Amino acid sequence: HPSDERYKHLHGKLVTLPLTGRTIPIVPVEIKLRGKVFPDPEFGTGAVKVTPAHDPNDYLVSQAANLPIIEVIDRKAKMIAPAPAKYVGMTVNECRKAVVADLEEQGFLVGVKDYKVPRARSQRSGAVIEPLLMDQWWVKAAPLAEKAAAAVTAGKTKFVPEQYTKVFMEWMTDIQDWCISRQLWWGHRIPAWHCSCGEITVARETPAACAKCSKPDPQQDPDILDTWFSSGLWPFSTLGWPEKSRSLQTFYPNNVLVTGPDIIFFWVARMMMLGLHFTGKAPFRTVYLTAIVTDENGDKMSKTKGNVLDPLDLVYGASFQQLLDRADADNAPKTAVDAIKKNFGPKKKKKKGRDGKEETIEVSGIPPMGADALRFALAVRNTTGRIRLSVERVEDERNFINKLWNASRFALINLDGFDPERFDAQLKTPAGRASLTMPDRWILSRLQAVAADVQTALEAYRFADAAIRIRSFVWDELCDWYIELAKSNLYQDPGLDQDPAKAARRHVAQGVLATALETTMRLLHPFAPYVTEEIWQKLPKLPKLPESLMITLFPQPDQDLIDAAAEAEMKLVQDVAVACRMLRQTYNVPLTQKINVELRTMNSERRDLIRRYLPLVEKSAKITLVLEAESGELKNEPGQAVLEHRDADGKIIGRDKEATARGGVGSDIEIAVRLGGLIDFAAEKTRITKDIEKSTKEIATIEKKLGNADFLAKAAEEVVAENRVRLTDEQERHQRLVDALATLGAAS
């Protein structure tokens, strides 16, 4: 490098090359290769011997420094003159060994060190590829790249994520001429014909004779076009170009190109350059770059590593033996076989049985999980440049698909006699909407919110946000809340025909559930097309809808169904119910055990709401809720849990000395459960103490990980975010356990 002080005194000097006796110059030179300086003064000695005929970087140096180009390797990878006669005829590998031996024998060898260098290898044979100089066809790329860069700068084409704009521009501003010929059997032939007189004719049609000497039948060049040259013509050549066809005028430029970031230069740049050159227009307005799928550790999938997840295995399943047999047929290395045995061999796994109890089972291989589960797993994890895929993560989304399927089966069993047109007419009038119960209005309002959120996310290419939002709605709102609350109205009672009011409530519940499911299927269809089409076909729906889900309109939020009041009321019901569930869970009170929960608030509006929806709270939390008189006071003194009762004048008329589990909703609602007779105090104190110890260790482990700068720098954003959420959740759980232990201790 010209600025390397160690060698400035040698600039322009000559040295004798050992073994050949040739004199070669010491040349200061600086070139840039893909944004990096070459030679790099920090790499090795900072001085590099170049072989311009057999290394691409060295060739560029020779052009910059006007160095001679000497070929010493032929197309059979054997040494040729002007290499010393001793080496002529040797293979490259034989020559390397001979050269090292001769250098040592003649006293020129200073030392031998093992180190890794990047070596290009044949994809099929694995043989090392030795660069050679050959006549090729080239495209002068700089003028084409200037137009492509200008189009991006002007905003005619944008990249999503935006960070790839910089990557694209770096390629365009440091571009080399493009070699477009390849010595392969299959592809578009180079449209050039050679005559024995030396003339080369480039033409659209095969020439009958040489244009210079008139000799007949010139021979077409045997090379083919680089596949990326052919692919670069695709956006317009498939639409009738160069004719101004209707298809070309309609579909060029295209709206969105979806591709991977690893071919941003090979394909995206070439389409941009050729499209602008031949049509004057950029071929697409937006380039969306997908994430790269890796294994769960973020490593590139490789057959040699044994960490490849075949999509078909994830869809249809594969036994452990099938995976081993396939590796054997592929001649996989031992490292790959060992990885398969470790990842997919027999192992013990805990799961909940149908009775809710945990059991240990033996699993192996890859279970069948379906195409929808795989698609959805890829979608929800498309949050960064890499998707860390694992069997367990696909299993998580299979569980979601199963949840959706089971919810739909339940609905279909209870949708007999439902009239979609009658319910649609009811929803179209203010009076009809007002006749719906609060949970009905709430879930329809939440449905409009999720439709709006999904639409916003998709328009911004935030596919993970859209998928996660739909999953949250289905699992956390539709299944966990609405269906549970609607069950009593959906069941077919024997006396339903004699009770018009009950029949009307059932029809409304049917309509709301059918509407929620039908709209959800449309929202979810791009992410899970198979299960949604199957369910949608079975749902009762309006006759005006198309025959297939895939050609229905994508849902738009209906402003008439947005009900902020219902959402606020349901939020209070949910918060109280969840707080009651949390108390039960913290003190390990079985779900089968009925408990009384006492609630007090000075907020009369919230009190009235709770009283109005008391059955909903009790049903969802499986409790009996007692609203304390406004004069009752729940006190939470340090180390104590005491429930005091006062009369209208504020005088204490009773005090409960037994332990009382306490919780709250916001700052103005307090709840309490008297634990006497519900739990074994000694056993619970022992259990909670152990849980606190485990929680303390878990918090320390996560905090240590999040405090590690190396982890934060290397881990994927989603992994860091997941650990932060885990830490917050665990800290909240730890505090609940500490409070619970204090409550039990105060009662001892």
Summary of the structure (lengths in Angstrom):
residues: 748
radius of gyration: 36.6
end to end distance: 80.2
largest distance: 121.9
contacts: 2061
relative contact order: 0.04
helix: 48%
strand: 15%
